[in-house]
Amino acid sequence: MPEEKPSYEDARAELVEVVQRLEAGGSSLEESLALWERGEKLATVCQEWLDGARERLDAVLGDDEEPDD
């Protein structure tokens, strides 16, 4: 069963936690790599949400514009 995509807010909050854990140090190399990989996935999820929002805004703004004659 595929993993459900978290909301932007949830992904961003978890990403902040991951970054804080990486910055704090004290993790093994393996743990740090796992955190880094999770952070990359969360950053991708956030970017996908932002790209989708931009597309929706562009579509709405494009619909509101009248052609120049």
C-alpha positions in Angstrom: 0.0 0.0 0.0 1.5 3.4 -1.0 2.4 5.9 1.7 -0.1 8.7 2.0 1.2 12.1 1.2 1.3 14.3 4.3 -0.1 17.8 4.3 2.2 20.7 3.6 2.0 21.7 7.2 2.8 18.2 8.5 5.7 17.7 6.1 7.2 21.1 6.9 6.9 20.5 10.7 8.6 17.1 10.4 11.3 18.6 8.1 12.0 21.3 10.8 12.4 18.5 13.4 14.8 16.5 11.0 16.9 19.6 10.4 17.1 20.3 14.2 18.2 16.7 14.9 20.8 16.9 12.2 22.1 20.2 13.5 22.2 19.0 17.1 24.6 16.2 16.1 25.3 13.2 18.2 23.7 10.7 15.8 25.6 7.9 14.2 26.5 8.1 10.5 23.7 5.6 9.7 21.1 7.6 11.7 22.3 10.9 10.1 22.0 9.4 6.6 18.5 8.1 7.4 17.5 11.6 8.7 19.0 13.2 5.6 17.1 10.9 3.3 13.8 11.6 5.2 14.5 15.3 5.0 15.0 15.1 1.2 11.7 13.3 0.9 9.9 15.8 3.1 11.5 18.7 1.1 10.2 17.2 -2.1 6.7 16.8 -0.6 6.7 20.5 0.4 8.0 21.6 -3.0 5.2 19.6 -4.7 2.6 21.3 -2.6 4.1 24.7 -3.4 4.3 23.9 -7.1 0.6 22.8 -7.1 -0.4 26.0 -5.3 1.5 28.1 -7.8 -0.2 26.3 -10.7 -3.6 26.9 -9.2 -2.8 30.6 -8.6 -1.5 30.9 -12.2 -4.6 29.3 -13.5 -6.9 31.6 -11.6 -4.9 34.7 -12.5 -4.7 33.6 -16.1 -8.5 33.2 -16.2 -9.0 36.7 -14.8 -6.8 38.4 -17.4 -8.6 39.8 -20.5 -6.7 39.6 -23.8 -5.1 42.8 -24.9 -6.5 44.1 -28.2 
